[in-house]
Amino acid sequence: MHSFNKPSHIIITCSNRLAPFLEKEIVQLGFKITRSFATGIEINGTLSDCIRLNLNLRCASQVLYSLKSFACKNPGELYQIVSQIQWESIIEKDGYFSVTSTVDNPTINNSLFANVKVKDAIVDRFRNKLDGRPDSGPELNKTVINLYWKEDAAEIFIDTSGETLSKHGYRRIPGKAPMLESLAAATLLASNWNLNSPFVNPMCGSGTLAIEAAMMATNRRPGLFRDNYGFIHIKGFDNEFYKNEKQNLVSNIKNIPVLKIIASDISEDAINISKINAGVAGVADLINFETCDFEETNVPENESGTVFFNPEYGERLGDEIELEETYARIGDFMKKKCKGYTGYVFTGNFNLSKKIGLKPKRKIEFYNSKIDCRLLEYELYAGSKRTDRKSETE
């Protein structure tokens, strides 16, 4: 069996532009970063460390534990080298495994062909060493092996996550055009919200931003809502260690009685969906849901909180023209009802963002799927900026 305490290098992947926020999370867990790149972070650690990472990270996609890196020119070399790995110490003979890959090699026209070569190498080793072999297929709910192959450099990993970590497991009903949970978490980490002051989320849709905000404020981790990972199906898996780590997630939940999170939407269906999702996440009683036009959203007065919009972007010309008024109304709402707050608008339409009528202090780059997006930050002064400065000198 493979030792869960054997150190190797670990790659934690994420969606493009989330790496700075993923890095922040990993450092807070006590790990030292060895390399950062556009879609991930590299550290050194063990399979036991991979368990902690999978349970705790909000912005990650996969946690990959390296088994072997090697030079590789063609599929024949790939097969020969992969067949030398002691797979019988990693995968149960009567188990199940799948192969995923990222391949950029001139000898490979289809990454599925590379997957098959890896699968064949694993299966043939079992046949040569043992009387039997594990099943294989496309499902990611058991042992997952990952191949990274770029030009002549290749590496084989255990994907300790299996199914992606980008989905946090509480969203039973996605709603219309939902923001992926990992992206929502990253935008909150990019904001200046202090996790204690009011958080107001008009136009909340299926409630992802408000739910992620409540989870962050109370230190609820995504591992609370999931019971199956790739690491569970590796030979040598220590169930007691895993159970202790899960219990730590429960023990570390914080109680913040003064927390004010308000989420509103004009759609009653959207609010009902949000309540269901919040209930699964265990934060339904921490969020005040309101069915109303966003301009009627309750904003606690005389406080310095955060108001966060994720409006539609407008995919067709008619939609964009109609949304111009909505974006203008968002600007008016923040100016009139959110004085003293910090405002955020997440959008993938830069022309529409100009209709807000406020100058952003920061423009933070994100992608939503393949859409180039910005998180725009606005300081919403309680008085005019000039008046505030004058009063400080008097």
C-alpha positions in Angstrom: 0.0 0.0 0.0 1.1 3.6 -0.6 2.2 5.5 2.4 0.1 8.6 3.2 3.1 10.1 4.9 5.5 10.0 1.9 6.3 13.5 0.8 6.1 14.6 -2.8 5.2 17.7 -4.6 1.5 18.6 -4.9 -0.3 20.7 -7.5 -3.5 22.4 -6.5 -5.3 23.6 -9.6 -7.9 26.3 -9.9 -9.8 28.3 -12.6 -7.8 30.9 -14.4 -7.2 34.1 -12.3 -8.1 32.4 -9.0 -4.5 31.5 -8.1 -3.8 34.6 -5.9 -6.8 33.8 -3.7 -6.1 30.1 -3.7 -2.5 30.9 -2.6 -3.9 33.0 0.3 -6.0 30.1 1.5 -3.1 27.6 1.3 -0.8 29.9 3.3 -3.5 30.3 5.9 -3.5 26.5 6.3 0.2 26.6 7.1 1.7 25.4 3.9 4.7 27.0 2.1 4.3 27.9 -1.5 7.0 26.6 -3.9 5.5 27.9 -7.1 2.5 29.9 -8.3 1.1 29.9 -11.9 -2.0 31.1 -13.7 -4.1 28.1 -12.9 -2.6 26.7 -9.7 -0.2 26.5 -6.8 2.6 24.0 -6.1 3.6 22.9 -2.6 5.4 20.0 -1.0 3.4 17.6 1.2 2.0 14.2 1.8 -1.3 12.4 0.9 -2.4 13.2 4.4 -1.8 16.9 3.6 -3.9 16.3 0.5 -6.8 15.3 2.8 -6.6 18.6 4.7 -6.4 20.6 1.4 -9.4 18.9 -0.1 -11.6 19.5 3.0 -10.7 23.1 3.5 -10.0 24.9 0.2 -12.8 27.1 -1.3 -11.1 28.2 -4.5 -9.4 25.0 -5.7 -10.4 22.6 -8.5 -8.2 19.5 -8.0 -5.5 18.5 -5.5 -2.9 16.4 -7.5 -0.2 14.3 -5.7 2.8 13.5 -7.9 3.9 9.9 -8.3 6.5 10.3 -11.0 7.9 12.9 -13.4 9.8 11.8 -16.5 10.9 12.6 -20.0 8.6 11.2 -22.7 8.6 11.5 -26.4 5.8 9.3 -27.6 3.0 7.0 -26.6 5.3 3.9 -26.5 7.6 5.5 -24.0 4.5 6.7 -22.0 3.2 3.1 -21.8 6.6 1.6 -20.8 7.3 4.2 -18.0 3.8 4.1 -16.5 3.8 0.3 -16.4 6.8 0.5 -14.1 4.9 2.3 -11.4 3.8 0.0 -8.5 0.1 0.4 -9.2 -0.8 -2.6 -7.1 0.2 -0.6 -4.0 -2.1 2.3 -5.0 -5.3 0.7 -6.5 -7.2 -2.2 -5.1 -7.2 -5.3 -7.4 -11.0 -5.3 -7.3 -11.3 -1.5 -7.4 -12.1 1.0 -10.1 -10.0 3.8 -11.6 -10.3 6.5 -14.2 -7.7 8.5 -16.1 -7.8 12.2 -16.9 -5.1 14.2 -18.7 -3.8 17.5 -20.0 -1.7 16.7 -23.1 0.2 18.9 -25.5 2.6 16.6 -27.5 3.0 16.5 -31.3 2.6 12.7 -31.3 -0.9 12.9 -29.7 -3.9 14.2 -31.7 -6.5 13.2 -29.1 -5.9 13.3 -25.3 -8.2 10.3 -25.0 -5.6 8.2 -26.7 -3.1 9.1 -24.0 -5.6 8.2 -21.4 -6.0 4.8 -23.0 -2.2 4.2 -23.0 -2.1 5.0 -19.3 -5.0 2.8 -18.6 -3.5 -0.1 -20.6 -0.2 0.3 -18.7 -1.9 0.1 -15.4 -4.1 -2.9 -16.4 -1.3 -4.8 -18.0 0.9 -4.4 -14.8 -2.0 -5.9 -12.7 -2.3 -8.8 -15.1 1.4 -9.5 -15.0 1.7 -9.1 -11.2 -1.6 -10.4 -9.9 -4.4 -12.7 -10.8 -7.0 -9.9 -11.7 -7.3 -6.3 -12.5 -9.4 -3.3 -11.4 -12.2 -2.0 -13.6 -11.8 1.3 -15.4 -14.1 3.9 -17.0 -15.0 7.6 -17.1 -16.6 8.1 -13.7 -14.5 10.2 -11.2 -16.0 8.7 -8.0 -13.2 6.3 -7.2 -9.4 6.3 -7.8 -8.4 8.9 -10.3 -5.1 9.0 -12.1 -4.0 12.2 -13.9 -1.4 12.6 -16.7 0.2 16.0 -17.5 2.3 15.8 -20.7 3.7 18.9 -22.4 6.2 18.4 -25.2 8.8 16.0 -23.8 8.0 16.4 -20.1 5.4 14.2 -18.5 4.1 13.6 -14.9 1.7 11.1 -13.4 -0.4 12.2 -10.4 -3.0 10.8 -8.1 -6.0 13.1 -8.3 -6.9 13.1 -4.7 -10.1 15.1 -5.3 -11.9 13.0 -7.9 -14.9 15.2 -8.6 -14.0 18.9 -8.8 -13.7 20.9 -5.7 -15.1 24.0 -7.5 -18.6 22.8 -6.6 -19.0 23.0 -2.8 -21.8 20.4 -2.5 -24.6 22.4 -0.9 -26.2 23.8 -4.1 -29.0 21.3 -4.7 -30.8 23.7 -7.1 -28.5 25.8 -9.3 -31.0 28.4 -10.5 -30.5 30.6 -13.6 -26.9 31.2 -14.7 -25.3 30.6 -11.3 -21.8 31.7 -10.3 -19.6 28.7 -9.6 -18.9 28.4 -5.9 -15.1 28.6 -6.2 -15.4 31.8 -8.2 -17.9 33.3 -5.7 -15.5 32.5 -2.9 -12.6 34.1 -4.7 -14.5 37.3 -5.4 -15.3 37.5 -1.7 -11.6 37.0 -0.8 -10.8 39.8 -3.3 -13.2 42.2 -1.6 -12.5 44.2 1.5 -15.3 42.6 3.5 -14.1 42.0 7.0 -16.5 39.0 7.7 -18.2 40.9 10.5 -19.9 43.9 9.1 -23.2 43.8 7.1 -23.1 42.0 3.8 -25.9 42.9 1.4 -26.4 40.9 -1.8 -29.2 42.4 -4.0 -30.2 40.3 -7.1 -29.0 37.2 -5.3 -30.2 34.6 -7.8 -29.7 31.1 -6.3 -27.9 32.7 -3.3 -24.4 31.5 -3.9 -22.6 34.7 -2.9 -24.7 35.2 0.3 -24.2 31.5 1.2 -20.4 31.7 0.6 -20.3 34.9 2.7 -22.1 33.2 5.6 -19.8 30.2 5.3 -16.7 32.3 5.3 -17.9 34.4 8.3 -18.6 31.3 10.4 -15.6 29.3 9.1 -17.7 26.6 7.5 -15.5 24.7 5.0 -16.7 22.9 1.8 -15.6 19.5 3.3 -18.6 19.6 5.5 -20.9 18.8 2.6 -19.0 16.1 0.8 -18.2 12.5 1.8 -16.4 11.1 -1.3 -13.0 12.0 -2.6 -10.4 10.3 -4.7 -8.1 9.8 -1.7 -10.6 7.6 0.0 -10.1 4.9 -2.6 -6.3 4.8 -2.4 -4.7 1.7 -0.7 -3.4 2.8 2.7 -6.2 5.3 3.3 -6.5 6.1 7.0 -10.1 6.5 7.8 -9.5 7.6 11.4 -7.3 10.5 10.2 -10.0 11.5 7.8 -12.7 11.3 10.4 -10.6 13.5 12.8 -10.1 16.1 10.1 -13.9 16.1 9.4 -14.6 16.6 13.1 -12.1 19.5 13.1 -14.2 21.2 10.5 -17.2 21.0 12.8 -15.3 22.1 15.9 -13.9 25.2 14.1 -17.3 26.6 13.1 -17.7 30.1 14.6 -20.8 31.6 16.1 -21.3 35.2 15.1 -24.6 36.4 16.7 -24.3 40.0 15.3 -23.8 38.8 11.7 -26.0 40.6 9.2 -26.3 39.0 5.7 -29.1 40.2 3.5 -30.0 38.7 0.1 -32.8 39.9 -2.1 -34.3 39.0 -5.5 -37.4 40.1 -7.3 -38.1 36.4 -8.2 -39.9 34.4 -5.5 -38.6 31.2 -7.2 -35.0 32.5 -6.8 -35.5 33.2 -3.1 -37.1 29.8 -2.5 -34.1 28.2 -4.3 -31.7 30.3 -2.2 -33.4 29.2 1.0 -33.1 25.5 0.1 -29.4 25.9 -0.8 -28.7 27.9 2.4 -30.5 25.2 4.4 -28.2 22.5 3.0 -25.2 24.7 3.8 -26.4 25.1 7.4 -26.6 28.9 7.1 -30.3 29.6 6.4 -30.8 31.2 9.8 -27.9 33.5 9.2 -29.3 35.1 6.0 -32.2 37.4 5.8 -33.9 36.7 2.5 -36.1 39.4 0.9 -38.4 39.1 -2.2 -38.3 42.5 -3.7 -36.8 44.7 -6.4 -33.2 45.4 -5.6 -33.9 49.0 -4.9 -36.1 48.0 -2.0 -33.4 45.8 -0.4 -32.9 46.6 3.3 -29.5 48.1 3.9 -28.6 48.6 7.6 -28.0 52.3 8.2 -25.1 54.0 9.9 -22.8 51.0 9.3 -19.7 50.3 7.1 -20.6 47.2 5.3 -20.4 45.6 1.8 -23.0 45.6 -0.9 -22.3 43.1 -3.7 -24.1 42.8 -7.1 -23.7 40.1 -9.7 -26.1 41.3 -12.4 -26.7 39.8 -15.8 -24.2 40.7 -18.5 -26.5 40.7 -21.6 -25.6 38.2 -24.2 -27.8 39.6 -27.0 -28.1 43.2 -28.2 -31.7 43.6 -27.0 -30.7 42.3 -23.5 -27.8 44.8 -23.3 -30.1 47.8 -24.2 -32.6 46.7 -21.5 -29.8 46.2 -19.0 -28.4 49.7 -19.4 -31.3 51.0 -17.3 -30.6 48.3 -14.7 -27.0 49.2 -14.4 -27.8 52.9 -14.1 -30.3 52.0 -11.3 -27.6 49.9 -9.5 -25.4 53.1 -9.5 -28.2 55.2 -8.1 -29.1 52.6 -5.5 -25.5 52.5 -4.2 -25.2 56.3 -4.2 -28.4 56.9 -2.4 -29.0 53.9 -0.1 -25.4 52.5 0.6 -23.6 55.5 1.9 -20.6 54.5 4.0 -20.5 51.0 2.4 -18.1 49.5 -0.1 -19.9 48.6 -3.3 -18.9 45.7 -5.6 -20.3 44.9 -9.1 -19.2 41.7 -10.8 -19.7 41.9 -14.5 -18.5 40.6 -17.9 -19.8 43.6 -19.8 -17.6 46.6 -19.6 -19.9 48.8 -21.7 -22.7 48.2 -19.3 -20.5 48.9 -16.3 -20.0 52.5 -17.6 -23.8 53.0 -17.0 -23.3 52.6 -13.2 -22.0 56.2 -13.2 -19.4 55.8 -10.5 -15.6 55.6 -10.8 -14.3 52.3 -9.5 -11.4 52.4 -7.1 -10.3 48.9 -8.2 -10.9 46.6 -11.2 -10.0 43.0 -10.3 -9.7 40.6 -13.2 -11.6 37.3 -13.2 -13.0 34.8 -15.7 -16.5 33.4 -15.5 -16.1 30.3 -17.6 -14.5 31.9 -20.7 -16.0 35.4 -20.2 -13.5 38.1 -19.3 -14.9 39.7 -16.2 -14.1 42.4 -13.6 -15.0 42.8 -10.0 -15.5 46.6 -9.7 -15.0 48.2 -6.3 -16.6 51.5 -5.3 -16.1 53.6 -2.2 -19.6 55.0 -1.3 -18.9 57.9 0.9 -21.3 58.9 3.6 -20.7 62.6 2.6 -19.0 64.0 -0.5 -15.3 63.1 -0.7 -14.4 66.8 -0.8 -16.6 67.5 2.3 -15.0 64.6 4.2 -11.5 65.9 3.5 -12.4 69.5 4.5 -13.8 68.4 7.8 -10.6 66.5 8.6 -8.6 69.8 8.3 -10.9 71.9 10.4 
